[in-house]
Amino acid sequence: MAQTIRAEMVASVHSVVMAKGDAVVVGDTLAILESMKMEIPVLAEEDGTISEISVAVGDVVREGDIIAIIV
């Protein structure tokens, strides 16, 4: 089953660490968001392969926006 990784707050995308097709394990950093001068890592919550990265550096995400999908 696919896992959808969503933004937990309004933030800008500081960096995208993983790419489509990359294998990930629980705890791997997928991207880093920046909000109020704080860097917030977005972590994989299950093992799998990234089937989609929906953000790019400089994007602004809102709470609930899709960041990545892991299958």
PQR file with spaces between the fields and no chain letter, atoms N, CA, C, O and H, PARSE charges and radii, in Angstrom:
ATOM       1  N    MET     1       0.839   -1.177    0.000 -0.4000 1.5000
ATOM       2  CA   MET     1       0.000    0.000    0.000 -0.0000 2.0000
ATOM       3  C    MET     1       0.887    1.244    0.000  0.5500 1.7000
ATOM       4  O    MET     1       1.926    1.269    0.659 -0.5500 1.4000
ATOM       5  N    ALA     2       0.487    2.248   -0.721 -0.4000 1.5000
ATOM       6  CA   ALA     2       1.262    3.484   -0.831 -0.0000 2.0000
ATOM       7  C    ALA     2       1.086    4.342    0.418  0.5500 1.7000
ATOM       8  O    ALA     2       0.012    4.394    1.017 -0.5500 1.4000
ATOM       9  H    ALA     2      -0.357    2.228   -1.257  0.4000 1.0000
ATOM      10  N    GLN     3       2.160    5.001    0.784 -0.4000 1.5000
ATOM      11  CA   GLN     3       2.123    5.941    1.902 -0.0000 2.0000
ATOM      12  C    GLN     3       2.311    7.340    1.331  0.5500 1.7000
ATOM      13  O    GLN     3       3.277    7.601    0.614 -0.5500 1.4000
ATOM      14  H    GLN     3       3.032    4.958    0.298  0.4000 1.0000
ATOM      15  N    THR     4       1.391    8.231    1.650 -0.4000 1.5000
ATOM      16  CA   THR     4       1.471    9.610    1.203 -0.0000 2.0000
ATOM      17  C    THR     4       2.077   10.450    2.325  0.5500 1.7000
ATOM      18  O    THR     4       1.562   10.473    3.443 -0.5500 1.4000
ATOM      19  H    THR     4       0.606    8.019    2.233  0.4000 1.0000
ATOM      20  N    ILE     5       3.165   11.133    2.018 -0.4000 1.5000
ATOM      21  CA   ILE     5       3.828   12.013    2.980 -0.0000 2.0000
ATOM      22  C    ILE     5       3.315   13.415    2.728  0.5500 1.7000
ATOM      23  O    ILE     5       3.420   13.929    1.615 -0.5500 1.4000
ATOM      24  H    ILE     5       3.583   11.114    1.110  0.4000 1.0000
ATOM      25  N    ARG     6       2.758   14.038    3.763 -0.4000 1.5000
ATOM      26  CA   ARG     6       2.152   15.373    3.619 -0.0000 2.0000
ATOM      27  C    ARG     6       2.846   16.394    4.522  0.5500 1.7000
ATOM      28  O    ARG     6       3.419   16.052    5.556 -0.5500 1.4000
ATOM      29  H    ARG     6       2.674   13.621    4.668  0.4000 1.0000
ATOM      30  N    ALA     7       2.776   17.640    4.102 -0.4000 1.5000
ATOM      31  CA   ALA     7       3.326   18.732    4.907 -0.0000 2.0000
ATOM      32  C    ALA     7       2.488   18.902    6.169  0.5500 1.7000
ATOM      33  O    ALA     7       1.262   18.806    6.125 -0.5500 1.4000
ATOM      34  H    ALA     7       2.311   17.918    3.262  0.4000 1.0000
ATOM      35  N    GLU     8       3.148   19.152    7.279 -0.4000 1.5000
ATOM      36  CA   GLU     8       2.449   19.330    8.549 -0.0000 2.0000
ATOM      37  C    GLU     8       2.189   20.797    8.873  0.5500 1.7000
ATOM      38  O    GLU     8       1.473   21.110    9.824 -0.5500 1.4000
ATOM      39  H    GLU     8       4.144   19.230    7.315  0.4000 1.0000
ATOM      40  N    MET     9       2.778   21.705    8.071 -0.4000 1.5000
ATOM      41  CA   MET     9       2.621   23.136    8.322 -0.0000 2.0000
ATOM      42  C    MET     9       2.956   23.903    7.055  0.5500 1.7000
ATOM      43  O    MET     9       3.466   23.334    6.089 -0.5500 1.4000
ATOM      44  H    MET     9       3.359   21.451    7.298  0.4000 1.0000
ATOM      45  N    VAL    10       2.670   25.186    7.065 -0.4000 1.5000
ATOM      46  CA   VAL    10       3.077   26.052    5.968 -0.0000 2.0000
ATOM      47  C    VAL    10       4.588   26.246    6.073  0.5500 1.7000
ATOM      48  O    VAL    10       5.106   26.600    7.132 -0.5500 1.4000
ATOM      49  H    VAL    10       2.256   25.648    7.850  0.4000 1.0000
ATOM      50  N    ALA    11       5.288   26.011    4.963 -0.4000 1.5000
ATOM      51  CA   ALA    11       6.748   26.121    4.966 -0.0000 2.0000
ATOM      52  C    ALA    11       7.235   26.237    3.532  0.5500 1.7000
ATOM      53  O    ALA    11       6.489   25.984    2.586 -0.5500 1.4000
ATOM      54  H    ALA    11       4.867   25.724    4.102  0.4000 1.0000
ATOM      55  N    SER    12       8.496   26.623    3.384 -0.4000 1.5000
ATOM      56  CA   SER    12       9.118   26.601    2.063 -0.0000 2.0000
ATOM      57  C    SER    12      10.032   25.373    1.993  0.5500 1.7000
ATOM      58  O    SER    12      10.559   24.910    3.004 -0.5500 1.4000
ATOM      59  H    SER    12       9.102   26.828    4.153  0.4000 1.0000
ATOM      60  N    VAL    13      10.200   24.867    0.787 -0.4000 1.5000
ATOM      61  CA   VAL    13      11.049   23.696    0.596 -0.0000 2.0000
ATOM      62  C    VAL    13      12.497   24.182    0.498  0.5500 1.7000
ATOM      63  O    VAL    13      12.871   24.873   -0.450 -0.5500 1.4000
ATOM      64  H    VAL    13       9.772   25.243   -0.034  0.4000 1.0000
ATOM      65  N    HIS    14      13.293   23.814    1.483 -0.4000 1.5000
ATOM      66  CA   HIS    14      14.696   24.223    1.547 -0.0000 2.0000
ATOM      67  C    HIS    14      15.562   23.317    0.679  0.5500 1.7000
ATOM      68  O    HIS    14      16.438   23.796   -0.042 -0.5500 1.4000
ATOM      69  H    HIS    14      12.989   23.253    2.253  0.4000 1.0000
ATOM      70  N    SER    15      15.319   22.007    0.748 -0.4000 1.5000
ATOM      71  CA   SER    15      16.052   21.055   -0.093 -0.0000 2.0000
ATOM      72  C    SER    15      15.242   19.779   -0.259  0.5500 1.7000
ATOM      73  O    SER    15      14.422   19.420    0.587 -0.5500 1.4000
ATOM      74  H    SER    15      14.608   21.619    1.333  0.4000 1.0000
ATOM      75  N    VAL    16      15.496   19.107   -1.374 -0.4000 1.5000
ATOM      76  CA   VAL    16      14.891   17.805   -1.650 -0.0000 2.0000
ATOM      77  C    VAL    16      16.043   16.811   -1.668  0.5500 1.7000
ATOM      78  O    VAL    16      16.935   16.891   -2.512 -0.5500 1.4000
ATOM      79  H    VAL    16      16.162   19.398   -2.061  0.4000 1.0000
ATOM      80  N    VAL    17      16.011   15.873   -0.728 -0.4000 1.5000
ATOM      81  CA   VAL    17      17.136   14.958   -0.525 -0.0000 2.0000
ATOM      82  C    VAL    17      17.019   13.701   -1.383  0.5500 1.7000
ATOM      83  O    VAL    17      18.024   13.209   -1.897 -0.5500 1.4000
ATOM      84  H    VAL    17      15.286   15.808   -0.042  0.4000 1.0000
ATOM      85  N    MET    18      15.818   13.184   -1.541 -0.4000 1.5000
ATOM      86  CA   MET    18      15.589   11.941   -2.276 -0.0000 2.0000
ATOM      87  C    MET    18      14.933   12.245   -3.620  0.5500 1.7000
ATOM      88  O    MET    18      14.387   13.329   -3.829 -0.5500 1.4000
ATOM      89  H    MET    18      15.003   13.584   -1.123  0.4000 1.0000
ATOM      90  N    ALA    19      14.995   11.272   -4.524 -0.4000 1.5000
ATOM      91  CA   ALA    19      14.405   11.414   -5.856 -0.0000 2.0000
ATOM      92  C    ALA    19      13.512   10.217   -6.163  0.5500 1.7000
ATOM      93  O    ALA    19      13.587    9.184   -5.498 -0.5500 1.4000
ATOM      94  H    ALA    19      15.438   10.392   -4.354  0.4000 1.0000
ATOM      95  N    LYS    20      12.674   10.373   -7.172 -0.4000 1.5000
ATOM      96  CA   LYS    20      11.814    9.281   -7.626 -0.0000 2.0000
ATOM      97  C    LYS    20      12.675    8.059   -7.923  0.5500 1.7000
ATOM      98  O    LYS    20      13.701    8.157   -8.596 -0.5500 1.4000
ATOM      99  H    LYS    20      12.613   11.213   -7.711  0.4000 1.0000
ATOM     100  N    GLY    21      12.245    6.907   -7.413 -0.4000 1.5000
ATOM     101  CA   GLY    21      12.963    5.653   -7.636 -0.0000 2.0000
ATOM     102  C    GLY    21      13.933    5.282   -6.529  0.5500 1.7000
ATOM     103  O    GLY    21      14.407    4.147   -6.479 -0.5500 1.4000
ATOM     104  H    GLY    21      11.411    6.827   -6.866  0.4000 1.0000
ATOM     105  N    ASP    22      14.239    6.227   -5.636 -0.4000 1.5000
ATOM     106  CA   ASP    22      15.154    5.932   -4.531 -0.0000 2.0000
ATOM     107  C    ASP    22      14.488    5.004   -3.514  0.5500 1.7000
ATOM     108  O    ASP    22      13.303    5.145   -3.214 -0.5500 1.4000
ATOM     109  H    ASP    22      13.854    7.149   -5.677  0.4000 1.0000
ATOM     110  N    ALA    23      15.258    4.062   -2.993 -0.4000 1.5000
ATOM     111  CA   ALA    23      14.790    3.198   -1.914 -0.0000 2.0000
ATOM     112  C    ALA    23      14.989    3.940   -0.591  0.5500 1.7000
ATOM     113  O    ALA    23      16.015    4.587   -0.383 -0.5500 1.4000
ATOM     114  H    ALA    23      16.222    3.948   -3.237  0.4000 1.0000
ATOM     115  N    VAL    24      13.996    3.839    0.302 -0.4000 1.5000
ATOM     116  CA   VAL    24      14.084    4.501    1.604 -0.0000 2.0000
ATOM     117  C    VAL    24      13.727    3.524    2.709  0.5500 1.7000
ATOM     118  O    VAL    24      13.002    2.553    2.494 -0.5500 1.4000
ATOM     119  H    VAL    24      13.163    3.313    0.133  0.4000 1.0000
ATOM     120  N    VAL    25      14.248    3.798    3.889 -0.4000 1.5000
ATOM     121  CA   VAL    25      13.883    3.045    5.086 -0.0000 2.0000
ATOM     122  C    VAL    25      13.343    4.041    6.107  0.5500 1.7000
ATOM     123  O    VAL    25      13.559    5.248    5.999 -0.5500 1.4000
ATOM     124  H    VAL    25      14.838    4.587    4.063  0.4000 1.0000
ATOM     125  N    VAL    26      12.649    3.517    7.082 -0.4000 1.5000
ATOM     126  CA   VAL    26      12.069    4.369    8.127 -0.0000 2.0000
ATOM     127  C    VAL    26      13.135    5.303    8.690  0.5500 1.7000
ATOM     128  O    VAL    26      14.222    4.868    9.069 -0.5500 1.4000
ATOM     129  H    VAL    26      12.473    2.536    7.170  0.4000 1.0000
ATOM     130  N    GLY    27      12.807    6.589    8.739 -0.4000 1.5000
ATOM     131  CA   GLY    27      13.716    7.572    9.308 -0.0000 2.0000
ATOM     132  C    GLY    27      14.577    8.308    8.306  0.5500 1.7000
ATOM     133  O    GLY    27      15.215    9.300    8.658 -0.5500 1.4000
ATOM     134  H    GLY    27      11.924    6.942    8.432  0.4000 1.0000
ATOM     135  N    ASP    28      14.613    7.842    7.042 -0.4000 1.5000
ATOM     136  CA   ASP    28      15.378    8.564    6.024 -0.0000 2.0000
ATOM     137  C    ASP    28      14.761    9.938    5.787  0.5500 1.7000
ATOM     138  O    ASP    28      13.540   10.093    5.813 -0.5500 1.4000
ATOM     139  H    ASP    28      14.094    7.036    6.755  0.4000 1.0000
ATOM     140  N    THR    29      15.612   10.931    5.557 -0.4000 1.5000
ATOM     141  CA   THR    29      15.133   12.278    5.257 -0.0000 2.0000
ATOM     142  C    THR    29      14.794   12.366    3.777  0.5500 1.7000
ATOM     143  O    THR    29      15.627   12.065    2.922 -0.5500 1.4000
ATOM     144  H    THR    29      16.604   10.805    5.536  0.4000 1.0000
ATOM     145  N    LEU    30      13.562   12.781    3.480 -0.4000 1.5000
ATOM     146  CA   LEU    30      13.102   12.925    2.098 -0.0000 2.0000
ATOM     147  C    LEU    30      13.325   14.342    1.598  0.5500 1.7000
ATOM     148  O    LEU    30      13.726   14.553    0.453 -0.5500 1.4000
ATOM     149  H    LEU    30      12.886   13.026    4.175  0.4000 1.0000
ATOM     150  N    ALA    31      13.063   15.305    2.463 -0.4000 1.5000
ATOM     151  CA   ALA    31      13.195   16.720    2.123 -0.0000 2.0000
ATOM     152  C    ALA    31      13.374   17.505    3.413  0.5500 1.7000
ATOM     153  O    ALA    31      13.148   16.995    4.510 -0.5500 1.4000
ATOM     154  H    ALA    31      12.738   15.134    3.392  0.4000 1.0000
ATOM     155  N    ILE    32      13.785   18.751    3.256 -0.4000 1.5000
ATOM     156  CA   ILE    32      13.896   19.636    4.417 -0.0000 2.0000
ATOM     157  C    ILE    32      13.072   20.882    4.130  0.5500 1.7000
ATOM     158  O    ILE    32      13.263   21.555    3.117 -0.5500 1.4000
ATOM     159  H    ILE    32      13.969   19.166    2.364  0.4000 1.0000
ATOM     160  N    LEU    33      12.157   21.172    5.040 -0.4000 1.5000
ATOM     161  CA   LEU    33      11.321   22.365    4.945 -0.0000 2.0000
ATOM     162  C    LEU    33      11.891   23.440    5.853  0.5500 1.7000
ATOM     163  O    LEU    33      12.615   23.147    6.804 -0.5500 1.4000
ATOM     164  H    LEU    33      12.002   20.625    5.863  0.4000 1.0000
ATOM     165  N    GLU    34      11.560   24.682    5.551 -0.4000 1.5000
ATOM     166  CA   GLU    34      12.003   25.791    6.386 -0.0000 2.0000
ATOM     167  C    GLU    34      10.792   26.647    6.735  0.5500 1.7000
ATOM     168  O    GLU    34      10.030   27.061    5.861 -0.5500 1.4000
ATOM     169  H    GLU    34      10.971   24.921    4.778  0.4000 1.0000
ATOM     170  N    SER    35      10.630   26.903    8.029 -0.4000 1.5000
ATOM     171  CA   SER    35       9.539   27.740    8.511 -0.0000 2.0000
ATOM     172  C    SER    35      10.037   28.519    9.714  0.5500 1.7000
ATOM     173  O    SER    35      10.598   27.939   10.643 -0.5500 1.4000
ATOM     174  H    SER    35      11.248   26.567    8.739  0.4000 1.0000
ATOM     175  N    MET    36       9.838   29.813    9.702 -0.4000 1.5000
ATOM     176  CA   MET    36      10.246   30.687   10.806 -0.0000 2.0000
ATOM     177  C    MET    36      11.716   30.460   11.171  0.5500 1.7000
ATOM     178  O    MET    36      12.073   30.371   12.346 -0.5500 1.4000
ATOM     179  H    MET    36       9.382   30.284    8.947  0.4000 1.0000
ATOM     180  N    LYS    37      12.561   30.370   10.131 -0.4000 1.5000
ATOM     181  CA   LYS    37      14.011   30.195   10.273 -0.0000 2.0000
ATOM     182  C    LYS    37      14.422   28.866   10.916  0.5500 1.7000
ATOM     183  O    LYS    37      15.558   28.718   11.368 -0.5500 1.4000
ATOM     184  H    LYS    37      12.271   30.442    9.177  0.4000 1.0000
ATOM     185  N    MET    38      13.505   27.911   10.954 -0.4000 1.5000
ATOM     186  CA   MET    38      13.806   26.580   11.482 -0.0000 2.0000
ATOM     187  C    MET    38      13.758   25.583   10.329  0.5500 1.7000
ATOM     188  O    MET    38      12.884   25.665    9.466 -0.5500 1.4000
ATOM     189  H    MET    38      12.582   28.031   10.587  0.4000 1.0000
ATOM     190  N    GLU    39      14.697   24.646   10.319 -0.4000 1.5000
ATOM     191  CA   GLU    39      14.681   23.578    9.328 -0.0000 2.0000
ATOM     192  C    GLU    39      13.956   22.373    9.906  0.5500 1.7000
ATOM     193  O    GLU    39      14.252   21.922   11.012 -0.5500 1.4000
ATOM     194  H    GLU    39      15.407   24.580   11.020  0.4000 1.0000
ATOM     195  N    ILE    40      12.998   21.861    9.137 -0.4000 1.5000
ATOM     196  CA   ILE    40      12.178   20.733    9.589 -0.0000 2.0000
ATOM     197  C    ILE    40      12.377   19.574    8.610  0.5500 1.7000
ATOM     198  O    ILE    40      11.957   19.672    7.457 -0.5500 1.4000
ATOM     199  H    ILE    40      12.757   22.228    8.239  0.4000 1.0000
ATOM     200  N    PRO    41      13.010   18.477    9.048 -0.5600 1.5000
ATOM     201  CA   PRO    41      13.176   17.341    8.136  0.2800 2.0000
ATOM     202  C    PRO    41      11.843   16.602    7.942  0.5500 1.7000
ATOM     203  O    PRO    41      11.058   16.447    8.877 -0.5500 1.4000
ATOM     204  N    VAL    42      11.618   16.162    6.724 -0.4000 1.5000
ATOM     205  CA   VAL    42      10.456   15.331    6.398 -0.0000 2.0000
ATOM     206  C    VAL    42      10.992   13.914    6.280  0.5500 1.7000
ATOM     207  O    VAL    42      11.829   13.634    5.422 -0.5500 1.4000
ATOM     208  H    VAL    42      12.256   16.288    5.965  0.4000 1.0000
ATOM     209  N    LEU    43      10.515   13.021    7.134 -0.4000 1.5000
ATOM     210  CA   LEU    43      11.076   11.678    7.247 -0.0000 2.0000
ATOM     211  C    LEU    43      10.160   10.608    6.670  0.5500 1.7000
ATOM     212  O    LEU    43       8.936   10.737    6.697 -0.5500 1.4000
ATOM     213  H    LEU    43       9.834   13.248    7.831  0.4000 1.0000
ATOM     214  N    ALA    44      10.774    9.545    6.146 -0.4000 1.5000
ATOM     215  CA   ALA    44      10.020    8.370    5.701 -0.0000 2.0000
ATOM     216  C    ALA    44       9.484    7.662    6.945  0.5500 1.7000
ATOM     217  O    ALA    44      10.199    7.488    7.931 -0.5500 1.4000
ATOM     218  H    ALA    44      11.769    9.439    6.124  0.4000 1.0000
ATOM     219  N    GLU    45       8.226    7.262    6.881 -0.4000 1.5000
ATOM     220  CA   GLU    45       7.605    6.577    8.012 -0.0000 2.0000
ATOM     221  C    GLU    45       7.482    5.077    7.779  0.5500 1.7000
ATOM     222  O    GLU    45       7.018    4.347    8.654 -0.5500 1.4000
ATOM     223  H    GLU    45       7.645    7.404    6.080  0.4000 1.0000
ATOM     224  N    GLU    46       7.899    4.615    6.598 -0.4000 1.5000
ATOM     225  CA   GLU    46       7.934    3.182    6.314 -0.0000 2.0000
ATOM     226  C    GLU    46       8.961    2.929    5.225  0.5500 1.7000
ATOM     227  O    GLU    46       9.355    3.845    4.504 -0.5500 1.4000
ATOM     228  H    GLU    46       8.276    5.209    5.887  0.4000 1.0000
ATOM     229  N    ASP    47       9.390    1.679    5.111 -0.4000 1.5000
ATOM     230  CA   ASP    47      10.336    1.294    4.070 -0.0000 2.0000
ATOM     231  C    ASP    47       9.616    1.248    2.731  0.5500 1.7000
ATOM     232  O    ASP    47       8.416    0.980    2.672 -0.5500 1.4000
ATOM     233  H    ASP    47       9.069    0.935    5.697  0.4000 1.0000
ATOM     234  N    GLY    48      10.350    1.509    1.661 -0.4000 1.5000
ATOM     235  CA   GLY    48       9.764    1.406    0.331 -0.0000 2.0000
ATOM     236  C    GLY    48      10.591    2.124   -0.712  0.5500 1.7000
ATOM     237  O    GLY    48      11.780    2.381   -0.526 -0.5500 1.4000
ATOM     238  H    GLY    48      11.324    1.727    1.708  0.4000 1.0000
ATOM     239  N    THR    49       9.936    2.439   -1.808 -0.4000 1.5000
ATOM     240  CA   THR    49      10.563    3.153   -2.921 -0.0000 2.0000
ATOM     241  C    THR    49       9.745    4.397   -3.212  0.5500 1.7000
ATOM     242  O    THR    49       8.515    4.355   -3.208 -0.5500 1.4000
ATOM     243  H    THR    49       8.970    2.230   -1.959  0.4000 1.0000
ATOM     244  N    ILE    50      10.420    5.494   -3.462 -0.4000 1.5000
ATOM     245  CA   ILE    50       9.721    6.745   -3.759 -0.0000 2.0000
ATOM     246  C    ILE    50       9.139    6.653   -5.160  0.5500 1.7000
ATOM     247  O    ILE    50       9.872    6.472   -6.132 -0.5500 1.4000
ATOM     248  H    ILE    50      11.420    5.529   -3.464  0.4000 1.0000
ATOM     249  N    SER    51       7.827    6.776   -5.264 -0.4000 1.5000
ATOM     250  CA   SER    51       7.181    6.736   -6.572 -0.0000 2.0000
ATOM     251  C    SER    51       6.890    8.140   -7.090  0.5500 1.7000
ATOM     252  O    SER    51       6.648    8.331   -8.281 -0.5500 1.4000
ATOM     253  H    SER    51       7.231    6.924   -4.474  0.4000 1.0000
ATOM     254  N    GLU    52       6.914    9.129   -6.182 -0.4000 1.5000
ATOM     255  CA   GLU    52       6.649   10.506   -6.610 -0.0000 2.0000
ATOM     256  C    GLU    52       7.213   11.486   -5.593  0.5500 1.7000
ATOM     257  O    GLU    52       7.058   11.304   -4.385 -0.5500 1.4000
ATOM     258  H    GLU    52       7.111    8.974   -5.214  0.4000 1.0000
ATOM     259  N    ILE    53       7.871   12.527   -6.094 -0.4000 1.5000
ATOM     260  CA   ILE    53       8.262   13.679   -5.282 -0.0000 2.0000
ATOM     261  C    ILE    53       7.472   14.843   -5.859  0.5500 1.7000
ATOM     262  O    ILE    53       7.613   15.165   -7.039 -0.5500 1.4000
ATOM     263  H    ILE    53       7.997   12.675   -7.075  0.4000 1.0000
ATOM     264  N    SER    54       6.647   15.474   -5.041 -0.4000 1.5000
ATOM     265  CA   SER    54       5.716   16.495   -5.525 -0.0000 2.0000
ATOM     266  C    SER    54       6.175   17.912   -5.260  0.5500 1.7000
ATOM     267  O    SER    54       5.426   18.854   -5.519 -0.5500 1.4000
ATOM     268  H    SER    54       6.533   15.212   -4.082  0.4000 1.0000
ATOM     269  N    VAL    55       7.388   18.095   -4.748 -0.4000 1.5000
ATOM     270  CA   VAL    55       7.874   19.432   -4.426 -0.0000 2.0000
ATOM     271  C    VAL    55       9.254   19.657   -5.031  0.5500 1.7000
ATOM     272  O    VAL    55       9.957   18.712   -5.387 -0.5500 1.4000
ATOM     273  H    VAL    55       7.996   17.330   -4.537  0.4000 1.0000
ATOM     274  N    ALA    56       9.621   20.920   -5.138 -0.4000 1.5000
ATOM     275  CA   ALA    56      10.945   21.310   -5.609 -0.0000 2.0000
ATOM     276  C    ALA    56      11.457   22.416   -4.694  0.5500 1.7000
ATOM     277  O    ALA    56      10.678   23.070   -4.001 -0.5500 1.4000
ATOM     278  H    ALA    56       9.050   21.688   -4.849  0.4000 1.0000
ATOM     279  N    VAL    57      12.756   22.618   -4.698 -0.4000 1.5000
ATOM     280  CA   VAL    57      13.362   23.666   -3.881 -0.0000 2.0000
ATOM     281  C    VAL    57      12.711   25.011   -4.226  0.5500 1.7000
ATOM     282  O    VAL    57      12.555   25.371   -5.393 -0.5500 1.4000
ATOM     283  H    VAL    57      13.389   22.087   -5.261  0.4000 1.0000
ATOM     284  N    GLY    58      12.338   25.736   -3.170 -0.4000 1.5000
ATOM     285  CA   GLY    58      11.712   27.044   -3.349 -0.0000 2.0000
ATOM     286  C    GLY    58      10.194   27.020   -3.327  0.5500 1.7000
ATOM     287  O    GLY    58       9.564   28.065   -3.170 -0.5500 1.4000
ATOM     288  H    GLY    58      12.464   25.443   -2.222  0.4000 1.0000
ATOM     289  N    ASP    59       9.593   25.838   -3.484 -0.4000 1.5000
ATOM     290  CA   ASP    59       8.130   25.743   -3.401 -0.0000 2.0000
ATOM     291  C    ASP    59       7.660   26.109   -2.001  0.5500 1.7000
ATOM     292  O    ASP    59       8.379   25.918   -1.021 -0.5500 1.4000
ATOM     293  H    ASP    59      10.105   24.989   -3.612  0.4000 1.0000
ATOM     294  N    VAL    60       6.451   26.635   -1.921 -0.4000 1.5000
ATOM     295  CA   VAL    60       5.806   26.857   -0.629 -0.0000 2.0000
ATOM     296  C    VAL    60       4.709   25.810   -0.499  0.5500 1.7000
ATOM     297  O    VAL    60       3.859   25.676   -1.378 -0.5500 1.4000
ATOM     298  H    VAL    60       5.866   26.791   -2.717  0.4000 1.0000
ATOM     299  N    VAL    61       4.736   25.071    0.602 -0.4000 1.5000
ATOM     300  CA   VAL    61       3.711   24.057    0.853 -0.0000 2.0000
ATOM     301  C    VAL    61       2.811   24.513    1.989  0.5500 1.7000
ATOM     302  O    VAL    61       3.228   25.242    2.889 -0.5500 1.4000
ATOM     303  H    VAL    61       5.427   25.180    1.316  0.4000 1.0000
ATOM     304  N    ARG    62       1.579   24.066    1.922 -0.4000 1.5000
ATOM     305  CA   ARG    62       0.613   24.345    2.983 -0.0000 2.0000
ATOM     306  C    ARG    62       0.346   23.045    3.726  0.5500 1.7000
ATOM     307  O    ARG    62       0.640   21.963    3.218 -0.5500 1.4000
ATOM     308  H    ARG    62       1.240   23.473    1.191  0.4000 1.0000
ATOM     309  N    GLU    63      -0.201   23.147    4.906 -0.4000 1.5000
ATOM     310  CA   GLU    63      -0.534   21.955    5.680 -0.0000 2.0000
ATOM     311  C    GLU    63      -1.408   21.033    4.835  0.5500 1.7000
ATOM     312  O    GLU    63      -2.431   21.447    4.291 -0.5500 1.4000
ATOM     313  H    GLU    63      -0.440   24.026    5.319  0.4000 1.0000
ATOM     314  N    GLY    64      -0.984   19.785    4.738 -0.4000 1.5000
ATOM     315  CA   GLY    64      -1.742   18.781    3.989 -0.0000 2.0000
ATOM     316  C    GLY    64      -1.289   18.573    2.557  0.5500 1.7000
ATOM     317  O    GLY    64      -1.704   17.607    1.917 -0.5500 1.4000
ATOM     318  H    GLY    64      -0.152   19.449    5.180  0.4000 1.0000
ATOM     319  N    ASP    65      -0.433   19.470    2.031 -0.4000 1.5000
ATOM     320  CA   ASP    65       0.063   19.286    0.675 -0.0000 2.0000
ATOM     321  C    ASP    65       0.927   18.020    0.593  0.5500 1.7000
ATOM     322  O    ASP    65       1.644   17.690    1.538 -0.5500 1.4000
ATOM     323  H    ASP    65      -0.096   20.255    2.551  0.4000 1.0000
ATOM     324  N    ILE    66       0.853   17.329   -0.523 -0.4000 1.5000
ATOM     325  CA   ILE    66       1.639   16.111   -0.714 -0.0000 2.0000
ATOM     326  C    ILE    66       3.093   16.483   -1.001  0.5500 1.7000
ATOM     327  O    ILE    66       3.379   17.312   -1.865 -0.5500 1.4000
ATOM     328  H    ILE    66       0.270   17.597   -1.290  0.4000 1.0000
ATOM     329  N    ILE    67       3.999   15.854   -0.260 -0.4000 1.5000
ATOM     330  CA   ILE    67       5.433   16.028   -0.485 -0.0000 2.0000
ATOM     331  C    ILE    67       5.975   14.854   -1.291  0.5500 1.7000
ATOM     332  O    ILE    67       6.730   15.051   -2.243 -0.5500 1.4000
ATOM     333  H    ILE    67       3.766   15.181    0.442  0.4000 1.0000
ATOM     334  N    ALA    68       5.594   13.631   -0.914 -0.4000 1.5000
ATOM     335  CA   ALA    68       6.092   12.440   -1.604 -0.0000 2.0000
ATOM     336  C    ALA    68       5.125   11.284   -1.414  0.5500 1.7000
ATOM     337  O    ALA    68       4.278   11.290   -0.521 -0.5500 1.4000
ATOM     338  H    ALA    68       4.980   13.472   -0.141  0.4000 1.0000
ATOM     339  N    ILE    69       5.279   10.292   -2.279 -0.4000 1.5000
ATOM     340  CA   ILE    69       4.531    9.044   -2.151 -0.0000 2.0000
ATOM     341  C    ILE    69       5.529    7.906   -2.164  0.5500 1.7000
ATOM     342  O    ILE    69       6.393    7.829   -3.038 -0.5500 1.4000
ATOM     343  H    ILE    69       5.967   10.287   -3.005  0.4000 1.0000
ATOM     344  N    ILE    70       5.398    7.010   -1.171 -0.4000 1.5000
ATOM     345  CA   ILE    70       6.278    5.848   -1.044 -0.0000 2.0000
ATOM     346  C    ILE    70       5.442    4.594   -1.258  0.5500 1.7000
ATOM     347  O    ILE    70       4.366    4.446   -0.678 -0.5500 1.4000
ATOM     348  H    ILE    70       4.696    7.073   -0.461  0.4000 1.0000
ATOM     349  N    VAL    71       5.948    3.690   -2.098 -0.4000 1.5000
ATOM     350  CA   VAL    71       5.248    2.419   -2.326 -0.0000 2.0000
ATOM     351  C    VAL    71       6.118    1.277   -1.886  0.5500 1.7000
ATOM     352  O    VAL    71       5.716    0.118   -1.993 -0.5500 1.4000
ATOM     353  H    VAL    71       6.822    3.809   -2.569  0.4000 1.0000
